């Protein structure tokens, strides 16, 4: 997606951002996007030289590694779905030797040579930059919470020994590569914190402790409270995390049949009691199918039951959806376990946190799949490139989330600032970079952005 014309300013309905600053034209948004993206790319460029070792042969270094990595990030920022699209973008931005662009084969050759952790130090430094600028402040919660989830992609090769050999119903052989991802769901931008490649024949629960240790080493106290899906934890892991000082909110489903049945039983009794009331509930609010309300119930009576010594609370969230004409109602019951005490996690925070947990799916994984095309077209699948590209997408995702949720919001139909749509933001970034043109790399190279390693 390359813009070859000078963008024309257009009028946008009057609105105010959270800072109270009025923004009225597309040109102003485009200028703001250009300044922000250029400063972030300059930071990435300087970090590449110290964080990534150039593993290419001495005679194969036609282009510098910082130019190539920045080109990959720019490709994601502008919505490129193929290596050929990134190659065209590099020509327009004057990258490569003598400004003639970087070929798609050269970019792919670099990706297949890099280890699966290449780029992680850049991502960590990026998140720490956001923290220093106040972009990671907890919103609606008193503490920071990190959501962790697994992701799998299908490949046609063994990905350097990391992917697992699989067979589908037609007995066709393919390879499945998996990794864990973490997202800071307590912050407004839901930034991605890291990625951990799971090895051959190992599952999510096996790799989760090591991933959590890595997150704690990199981010310190930022990673103390964790939310997990029902399939990502066990009784032993729950006790181990509590012993290490972590607070955990984890889903309960029928993959833990004894606990699931007991939790259902105690909540049926509690809700049927006379004058029973939920600990907290939201008012009825509009949704796509009508109106919706959420209630939270919580009990501490299961602590010590069947060896669950660290189970300080069990939580039930009841989501009721009412049709627009009031003709029908649907209820969805979700159960959770936590080692957090009632003073550390209030009923209102519990409702908010349960919704925030799904941000790793709705914000992070959904964006990677739909907007970045991670599943449909993975740009390059050779060796461990799929893992490296995952980190590149995380770096671009954090830049764009920071932009769309804080700097270039749009007006909601209820006169409430909301994040700018992804396609709209990609178009703005594309136009902003095209406005720079061949001056892109000289400006990146000469910028004086403070770097703290």
N, C-alpha and C positions, 0 to 999 in steps of 0.2 A: 504494500500500500504506500505508494510514493506520490507526493504532491509535486507537480511540475509547474505550478502557477502560484503567483503571489496571492495569499489569502486576502479576501476583502472583509473589512470589518462589518459586522452585522449587529443589530440591536437585540438584546435579550431582555425579557421582562425584568423590571427593577427588583432587586433583592438585596439583602444584606447577609454577609457571612456571620459566623458566630462571633467574630471579632468586632462586628458592627461596621465594617468597612464596605461602602457601597460598590457594587460592580455592575456595570450597565452595558458593556459592549464585549463582543467576542474578541476584539483586538486587545483589549485590556487583559482578558483571560489568556490569550495566546502569548502576550508578552510576559505575563507572570509565569506561565508554563515554561517558556523558553529559559528564563533566568533560573528557575528552580531545577529543571532537568539538566541544564548545562553544569550547574554547580555540583549536582549529585554525580554526574558522569565524570567530572573532573576528579572527584573523590575516588570513584571506582578505578579510574586510570592510575592514580598514584598508588593505590593499594595493590593493584595487580603485580607491580614490579617487585614488591616485597613479600607478597602472599602466595604467589604461584611460581613454581619452578618451571622453566622452559625445558620440556622433555624432548623437544625436537632435535634431530641431528644437526650438527653444525652447518652442513651444507644445505639444509632444508629451511633455513630461517629467512625466507624472502620478506616476510612482514613481521613487525614487532608484535610480541604477545599481548602487550597492552592495547594496541590498536585492534587486534582480533577479538579480544574479550569484550571491549567496549562495543565493537560492531555487533556482537551477539546480543548484548543487552539492548542496544538500540533496535535490533530486529524485533525483540519481544515487545518493547515499548510502542512500536509503531504497528504492531499486529501482523508482522510477516509470518506466513505459514509455511515457508519453504526456504531452503538455503539459497536458492536462486533469487528469491526476493530480498534476502539480506545482502547478497552480492550487488544487486542493483542499487540498494540503499548506500552501500559503501562507495560506489562510483559517484553518486550524487553528492555525498559528503566529502569527497576527496580523500578517502582513506587509502592505505596501502602505499607501496613504493611509488614515488612520483605522482601520487594522487590518482592513480588509475583504477582504484578499487581492489577488493580482495575477493578472489574467486571462491565459489562454493566448495570446490574440492579442497582448497587450502584450509578453509574453516572446518570442514569435516575431518581432514587429516589431523588437525589440532585436537579436536574433540575426542577422537578415538585413542589418542595417546595420553590424555590426561587421566589421573586417577579419579576414583569416584568421589573423593573429598575435595577436589580442586574447586576453589571459590568459597568454601565455607569460612575461612578467615575473613574474607571480604564481607560476607553476610553478617558475621558477628560484629565487625567494626561498624557496619552500617546501622545495626540495631542500637549499638552503644551511642552512635552519633544522634540517633533519634531520641534516646533517653536524655542526653545532655541538653537537647533543645526542647524538652518537655513534651515530646510527642507520644510518650508512653504512659502518661498519667492515667490512672484507673478511673473509669467513668461508670458511675452507678454501683460500684463495689468499693469496699474499704481496702482490699488487698488485690494484688495482681494474681491472675489465674491463667494457667497455660493449658490449652487443650492439645492432646496428642491423638493422632489417628494414623491408621495404615493406608497405604495406597499400592495398587498392583497395576502393572502394565504388561502386555503380551509382546513377546519378541520372537524373532526367527533364529536366534542364536543364544549361546549360553552367557553372554555379557561378561566375559572375563572370569567365569567361574562363580558368579554371584546369582545368576538366574537358575530357576528350578525346572527340570524337565517335566512336562505335563502332557496329557492326552485328553482330547475332547471326546464327545460322544461318537464321532466318526472315526475314532482311533488315529486322528491326525496329530502328529507330534508338534508341539510348540514349547516355548520357554516363557516362564513367568518370573518377572523381576519385581521384587517388593521393597518398599522403604517406608520408614516411619517419618512423620512430619509433625512439627510443633508450631503452634500459633498462639500468640499472646491475646487472648480473647477479652481481657479486661480493658485494653486500650481501644481508643476510638478507631484507629486504622487497622486493627487486627493483624499486626505485622507477623510475618513468618520468621521463626527463630532458628530453624535448622532442619536437617534431613539426615537420616541414618539408613544406609543400605543394608538390607537383611540378606544374610548369606544363603547359600544353597541348602535346602532341607531344614531351614530354621524358621520358626514362626514369630509372630508379633510379640507374644508374651516372653519368649526367650530373649529377644533383643531389647525389650523395653527397659530393663534396669540399666544396661550400659548406655542407652540413649539418654536416659534421665541423668545419669552421672555426668555425661558429657555436657548436657545443658546446664547443670549446676556449676560445673567448672568454668564454663564460659560466661555465664550471666549472674552467678552468685544468688543473692536474695531475690532477684527477679523471678527465679524459678523455685518457689516453695509450695505453691498450691497448684494441684494438677487435676484436670478432669479427664476421664477415660470412658470410652464406650464399653458396652457390656462384654464384648469379646476380647478385650485387651488386658484383663486382670484375672487374678486368682486369689484364693485365700492366703496363700503363702506370700505372694507379691504384695497384697494389701498390708499384711503384718510387717513385711520388710520395709515398705515405704513409711509406715508409721514410726518404726524404730529409727529410721534415718531422719525423722523430723518433718516429713512431707505431710501436707493435708491433701486428702484425696476425695473427690466426688466421682463415683463410678456407677454406671448404669447396671441394673439387675434385670436379666431376662431368663428365659427357660434353659439357657446353657448352664445355669447353676440351679438345677431343679429343686433341691431341698430348700435352699435359701429363698428361692422365688416363691415356692408354695407357702412357706411360713410367713413371708412378708405380705403376700396377698391375704392370708388368713387374718393376721393381726390388724390390717387396715380395714377389712370388712367389718370386724368387730368394732373398731374405733369409730368408723363412720356411721354404724347403725346405732350407736349409743344415744341415749336421750340428750338433747341439747348439744349434740356434737357440732363443732364448727371448725372450719379450716384455720390453720395458723395465719394464713394471709391469702388474699385473692385480689385479682385485678378487676377493674370495671369492664363492662361489655364494650368492646372496641370494634370498629369496622374491619372486615377482612374480605378476601376475594369472593367468598361464598355466602357472606352474610355478616354475622357478628360472632365474636369469640371472647371467651373468658377463661382465665387460668386460676386454679386454686392449688395451694400447697398444704399438705398434711405431713406431720413428722412425729416420730416416736423414738424413744430411747430405750424401750423395754427389751430389745433383742441383744443388748450388749452382753457377751458371754455365752449366748445361745450356741450350742453345738460347736464350741471352740472358737467362735467369732469374738475374741476378747477386745479387739480394736474397733468393733462396730458400734460407734457411739450414737449414731442416728441412722434410721431408715426414713426415706422420704418418698412421698407419693405426690406427683403432680397430675392433677385432673384438668384436662383441656376440653372444654365444651364448645362446640361450634353449632350455632343456630342459623338456620336458613333465613334468607332475607325476608321471606313471607311468613316466617314463624311456624311453618308446617312441620318441621322436623328438627331434631337435635342429635348430635353425635358426640360421644365421649371417648377420649383416648386417655388411658392410664399409663403413666410411666413411673417406674420405681428406681430408686437410687440408694446407694449405701455411701456413708461418709464417716471418717474418723474425726471430723471437725465438731467441736462442741457448739451448743446453741448460742453462746456468747460470741463465737468467732464467725458464725454464719447465721444471720437473722433470717426470718421467713421471707421478707421482701428480697433480700440478697439471694436467697435460694431460688426464687422464681426467676430473677434476672440471670443468675448463673446457669440455670438449666437452658435458658434460651441462648446464652452466649456460647455454651458448649458446641452448639451446631454451627458456630461461625467458621470452624475449621473446614466444615463441609460446604456451607453456603457462600463463604467468602473466599477461602483459599483453594480447596480442591475443585469447587465448581468453576472458579475463574481459570484455573489451569486447564481444565478439561474443555470448557466451552469457549472462553475468550482467547486462550493461548493455544488451543488445539493440541494439548498434550497427548490425548488418546487417539485422535483422528490422524494427526500427522506429527511425528515426533522429530522432525527436522533431520536428525541423524541418529541411527540406532546401532552403529558399529561399536564393538567392544563395550566400554562403560559410559558411552556418550549420553545415554538416557539419564544417568544420574547427574552428570555434569550439567546438562541442560536443565534439570530440575532445580539446581542451585541458581543458575542464571535466571530462570523464571522467578525464583524467590526474590532475587535482588531487584528485578524489574517490578515485581508485584508490590514490594514495599515502597518503592518510589511512587508508583501510581496510586496506591492506597493513601499515602501521605498527601498526595495532590488532591484526589477526588473527594476526600472526606474532610479536608481542612482548608484548602487553598482555592479550589475552583468548584465550589458547590453550585447547585442549581436550585431554583425555587420549586418547592413541592406545591401540589394543588391546595394544600391547607396552609400556604404561606410559611412553610417550614423548610429551612435549608436541608437539602438531601445530597448524598454523593452523586457526582456526575456519572452518567452511564458510561460503561467501559468503551463502547464503540466511539462515542463522542470524544472521550478523553484521548483515545488512540489517534483520532483524527486531528485533535489539537496538537498533540506531540509531534505528529508527522509534519504538520504545517510549520510548527515552530522550528524543527530541525531543518526543514527545507528552506526556511527563511535565512538560516545561517549559511547553508550551502557549503562551498569549498573552504570557507573560513572556520569550519567546525573544528578540525584537529588543531590548527594554530591557536585557537581560543582555548581549547581544552589544555593544550600543552603549556600555554603561558599564564593560565589562571593561577592566582595565588590563594589557593584554598588551604587552610591550616590542616595539617595531617599529624595526628598523634598515634604513633604505633606503640 
